[in-house]
Amino acid sequence: MEHQWRKEIDEGQYAIGFVEVYTTTINGLPLKVIINYFPQLLDDNNKRNISATLYIKGKKEIMSKSLFYEIYNEIGEIVKNSESLKFNKDSPKIEYMITQTFLVTELPKFEYYTHGDFDISSN
């Protein structure tokens, strides 16, 4: 990786999944990424699922395809380095992650954090 990513949050457990939050600056753009390592479910063949939500402080005009790929390739390296600690060793390696990207005027600041599951089947 070409940039220093600072880990702000690293929490979770196998039953509910894990969350990591990192910040860095690339090409003068402050970034924050939230990486969710979802729990492996038996009814989903123990599949590994990951999402990355990226916040970039800047305007749409500054984004290029090459910058987008540079950022997500670095996030992919973070995921590859962490996934063996977040998932059952017998399941296949992750091949892709679901992504969301937001360009914002200010990076979000977190005062409280929680995650888990919530049953909506009885609603």
Secondary structure, DSSP 8 states (H G I E B T S, - for coil): --S--EEEEEEEETTTEEEEEEEEEETTEEEEEEEEE----GGGTT---EEEEEEEES-GGG--HHHHHHHHHHHHHHHHHHHHHHS-TTS------EEEEEEESS----S---------TT-
